[in-house]
Amino acid sequence: MKLHVFGEKDEMGAAAAARTAELLNAAIAERGEATLILATGMSQFEMLSDLVKAAVDWSKVTVFHLDEYLGVPESHPASFRKYLKERFVQQVAGLRVFHFVDGEAADPEAECRRLDALIAARPVDVACIGIGENGHLAFNDPPADFETEAAYIIVNLDEVCRRQQLGEGWFPTLEAVPAQAISMGIRQIMKSKAIICTVPDARKAQAVKGAVEGPVTNLLPSSILQEHPQCDMYMDEPAAALLS
């Protein structure tokens, strides 16, 4: 794991986006196409604002959506589909395809199987992700399932995770935060050739310390990133404050 610490969030986001674009362009040069995984949340704001400006031939890029709440309509301010359409899809020209997670699917298990089949056919070149305050990756809250081979799974959201969503202003009350989501599984994330992990803010500092310096444990799911052969973590100084 390579660590990159910046004084400002904008610098952090620009560096993470530049590295992502470099990896995508290398894949396109090698195979004529690339596959990208995108996350959402406040941690991705700066990175995405720079990534959409990058010199990438988006007509050769297939994108997969990392996770989505169950039962939240796309019109809801917290919808990750809404987030990604507004901050990414509508900002890039000629994107090949974006495979969204349908959190309103009548049969969520069938939706997981649909996504499993789509991603199984493609090597993933880059996954752009964050870390939750509870150390989660995607919506794999502790204790996370490190064993499942399923690419997408239905997960229960713990209270720390739900309170984070409330604290970030996505929902008006804790009761309004969904209790379940469809999430990409840990093993599927780890199959990505490269991982770009962007983590700003002091409230993430304890999770960052555990992910980087603690033991690999499903009680802090992001600690599994220590085992990835090509993971770059981009932080601002408050997020990195507890690192020794």
C-alpha positions as CSV (number, residue, x, y, z in Angstrom):
1,M,0.0,0.0,0.0
2,K,1.3,3.4,-1.0
3,L,0.3,6.4,1.1
4,H,0.0,9.9,-0.3
5,V,-0.8,12.8,2.1
6,F,-1.8,16.3,1.0
7,G,-2.4,19.6,2.7
8,E,-5.6,20.3,0.9
9,K,-8.5,18.1,-0.2
10,D,-8.3,19.6,-3.7
11,E,-4.7,18.5,-4.1
12,M,-5.7,15.0,-2.8
13,G,-8.5,14.7,-5.3
14,A,-6.5,16.0,-8.2
15,A,-3.7,13.5,-7.5
16,A,-6.1,10.6,-7.1
17,A,-7.9,11.5,-10.3
18,A,-4.6,11.9,-12.3
19,R,-3.5,8.4,-11.2
20,T,-6.9,6.9,-12.1
21,A,-6.7,8.5,-15.5
22,E,-3.2,7.2,-16.0
23,L,-4.2,3.6,-15.2
24,L,-7.3,3.8,-17.4
25,N,-5.3,5.1,-20.3
26,A,-2.7,2.4,-19.8
27,A,-5.4,-0.3,-20.0
28,I,-6.9,1.3,-23.1
29,A,-3.5,1.4,-24.8
30,E,-2.9,-2.3,-23.9
31,R,-6.4,-3.8,-24.6
32,G,-8.4,-1.1,-26.4
33,E,-10.8,-0.8,-23.4
34,A,-10.9,-0.3,-19.6
35,T,-13.2,-1.2,-16.7
36,L,-13.6,1.2,-13.7
37,I,-15.4,0.9,-10.4
38,L,-16.7,4.1,-8.8
39,A,-17.8,4.8,-5.3
40,T,-19.9,7.7,-3.9
41,G,-20.0,9.8,-0.7
42,M,-18.3,12.9,0.4
43,S,-14.8,11.3,0.1
44,Q,-15.1,11.2,-3.7
45,F,-16.2,14.8,-4.3
46,E,-12.8,16.2,-5.2
47,M,-11.6,13.2,-7.0
48,L,-14.6,13.0,-9.3
49,S,-14.6,16.7,-10.1
50,D,-11.1,16.2,-11.5
51,L,-11.6,12.8,-13.1
52,V,-14.4,14.1,-15.3
53,K,-11.9,16.6,-16.8
54,A,-9.2,14.1,-17.4
55,A,-8.0,13.2,-20.9
56,V,-9.6,9.7,-21.2
57,D,-11.4,8.2,-24.1
58,W,-14.6,7.4,-22.2
59,S,-16.1,5.6,-25.2
60,K,-13.8,2.8,-24.3
61,V,-14.6,2.7,-20.6
62,T,-17.1,0.5,-18.8
63,V,-18.1,1.5,-15.3
64,F,-19.6,-0.4,-12.4
65,H,-21.4,1.1,-9.5
66,L,-20.0,0.0,-6.1
67,D,-23.2,0.0,-3.9
68,E,-26.7,1.4,-3.4
69,Y,-29.3,1.6,-0.7
70,L,-32.2,-0.8,-0.9
71,G,-35.6,1.0,-1.4
72,V,-34.3,4.5,-2.0
73,P,-35.7,6.0,-5.2
74,E,-33.3,7.6,-7.7
75,S,-35.0,11.0,-7.0
76,H,-33.9,10.9,-3.3
77,P,-31.0,13.2,-2.4
78,A,-29.1,10.2,-1.0
79,S,-29.4,8.0,-4.0
80,F,-26.1,6.9,-5.3
81,R,-27.5,6.5,-8.8
82,K,-28.5,10.2,-8.7
83,Y,-25.0,11.1,-7.3
84,L,-23.1,9.3,-10.0
85,K,-25.3,10.5,-12.8
86,E,-24.9,14.1,-11.8
87,R,-21.2,14.0,-10.8
88,F,-19.9,11.6,-13.4
89,V,-22.1,10.3,-16.2
90,Q,-23.5,13.6,-17.2
91,Q,-20.0,15.2,-17.1
92,V,-18.1,12.9,-19.4
93,A,-18.6,12.6,-23.2
94,G,-19.6,9.3,-24.8
95,L,-19.2,6.9,-21.9
96,R,-19.3,3.4,-23.2
97,V,-21.6,2.0,-20.5
98,F,-22.4,2.5,-16.8
99,H,-23.8,-0.5,-14.9
100,F,-25.9,0.9,-12.1
101,V,-27.1,-1.0,-9.0
102,D,-30.9,-0.8,-8.9
103,G,-31.7,-0.4,-5.3
104,E,-35.4,-0.4,-6.2
105,A,-35.3,-3.8,-7.9
106,A,-38.4,-5.9,-7.1
107,D,-36.0,-8.9,-6.5
108,P,-32.7,-7.7,-4.9
109,E,-31.2,-11.1,-5.1
110,A,-31.9,-11.3,-8.8
111,E,-30.3,-7.8,-9.2
112,C,-27.2,-9.1,-7.5
113,R,-27.1,-12.1,-9.9
114,R,-27.5,-9.7,-12.9
115,L,-24.6,-7.6,-11.8
116,D,-22.5,-10.7,-10.9
117,A,-22.9,-11.9,-14.5
118,L,-21.9,-8.6,-16.0
119,I,-18.8,-8.0,-13.9
120,A,-17.6,-11.7,-14.2
121,A,-17.0,-11.1,-17.9
122,R,-14.6,-8.2,-17.4
123,P,-11.2,-7.7,-15.7
124,V,-11.4,-4.6,-13.5
125,D,-8.6,-2.2,-14.1
126,V,-9.2,0.4,-11.4
127,A,-11.5,0.6,-8.4
128,C,-12.0,4.1,-6.9
129,I,-13.2,3.7,-3.3
130,G,-13.2,5.2,0.1
131,I,-13.2,4.1,3.7
132,G,-16.1,4.6,6.1
133,E,-15.8,5.9,9.7
134,N,-16.3,2.3,10.8
135,G,-13.6,1.1,8.4
136,H,-16.0,-0.4,5.9
137,L,-15.3,-0.9,2.2
138,A,-18.3,-0.2,0.0
139,F,-21.2,-1.1,2.4
140,N,-19.4,-4.1,3.9
141,D,-19.7,-3.1,7.5
142,P,-17.9,-5.0,10.3
143,P,-17.9,-7.9,10.7
144,A,-17.5,-8.1,6.9
145,D,-17.7,-11.2,4.8
146,F,-14.2,-11.8,3.6
147,E,-15.0,-15.2,2.1
148,T,-17.9,-14.8,-0.3
149,E,-17.1,-15.0,-4.0
150,A,-20.4,-13.3,-5.0
151,A,-19.6,-10.0,-6.7
152,Y,-22.6,-8.3,-5.3
153,I,-24.4,-9.1,-2.0
154,I,-27.2,-7.8,0.2
155,V,-25.8,-6.3,3.4
156,N,-27.1,-5.0,6.7
157,L,-25.9,-1.5,7.6
158,D,-24.6,-1.1,11.2
159,E,-25.5,1.9,13.4
160,V,-22.1,3.6,13.0
161,C,-22.5,3.5,9.2
162,R,-26.0,4.8,9.3
163,R,-25.0,7.6,11.7
164,Q,-22.3,8.6,9.3
165,Q,-24.9,8.9,6.5
166,L,-27.0,11.0,8.8
167,G,-24.1,13.2,9.9
168,E,-23.1,13.9,6.3
169,G,-26.6,15.3,5.7
170,W,-27.9,12.7,3.3
171,F,-31.0,11.9,5.5
172,P,-33.1,14.0,8.0
173,T,-33.2,11.4,10.8
174,L,-31.5,8.1,11.7
175,E,-34.8,6.3,11.2
176,A,-34.8,7.5,7.6
177,V,-31.4,5.9,6.8
178,P,-32.0,2.4,5.2
179,A,-31.0,-0.7,7.1
180,Q,-29.9,-2.6,4.0
181,A,-28.0,-2.1,0.8
182,I,-26.7,-3.9,-2.3
183,S,-22.9,-3.8,-2.1
184,M,-20.0,-5.1,-4.1
185,G,-18.3,-7.8,-2.0
186,I,-14.8,-7.6,-0.5
187,R,-13.3,-10.3,-2.8
188,Q,-14.7,-8.6,-5.9
189,I,-13.2,-5.2,-4.9
190,M,-9.8,-6.9,-4.2
191,K,-9.8,-8.5,-7.7
192,S,-9.3,-5.0,-9.2
193,K,-5.8,-4.7,-10.7
194,A,-5.4,-1.3,-9.0
195,I,-7.2,0.4,-6.2
196,I,-7.3,4.2,-5.6
197,C,-8.6,4.8,-2.1
198,T,-9.4,8.5,-1.3
199,V,-10.0,9.4,2.4
200,P,-10.3,12.9,3.6
201,D,-11.3,14.4,7.0
202,A,-10.3,13.9,10.6
203,R,-13.4,11.8,11.3
204,K,-11.8,9.1,9.2
205,A,-8.4,9.2,11.0
206,Q,-9.0,6.3,13.4
207,A,-10.3,4.1,10.6
208,V,-7.3,5.0,8.4
209,K,-4.9,4.1,11.2
210,G,-6.5,0.7,11.6
211,A,-6.6,0.1,7.9
212,V,-2.9,1.0,7.4
213,E,-1.2,-0.1,10.7
214,G,-3.6,-2.6,12.4
215,P,-4.1,-6.3,11.8
216,V,-6.0,-7.5,8.8
217,T,-9.4,-8.3,10.3
218,N,-13.0,-8.3,9.1
219,L,-13.8,-6.2,12.2
220,L,-12.1,-3.3,10.2
221,P,-12.9,-4.3,6.6
222,S,-10.6,-1.8,5.0
223,S,-7.6,-3.4,6.6
224,I,-7.8,-6.0,3.8
225,L,-6.3,-3.3,1.5
226,Q,-2.9,-4.1,3.1
227,E,-3.0,-7.4,1.1
228,H,-3.6,-5.7,-2.3
229,P,-0.6,-5.6,-4.6
230,Q,-1.4,-2.2,-6.1
231,C,-3.3,0.0,-3.7
232,D,-2.7,3.8,-3.4
233,M,-4.3,5.7,-0.6
234,Y,-4.8,9.4,-1.0
235,M,-5.5,11.4,2.2
236,D,-5.5,14.9,3.5
237,E,-3.5,15.7,6.6
238,P,-6.4,15.4,9.1
239,A,-7.2,11.9,7.9
240,A,-3.6,10.9,8.2
241,A,-3.1,12.6,11.6
242,L,-3.0,9.4,13.7
243,L,-0.6,7.5,11.5
244,S,2.7,6.7,13.2
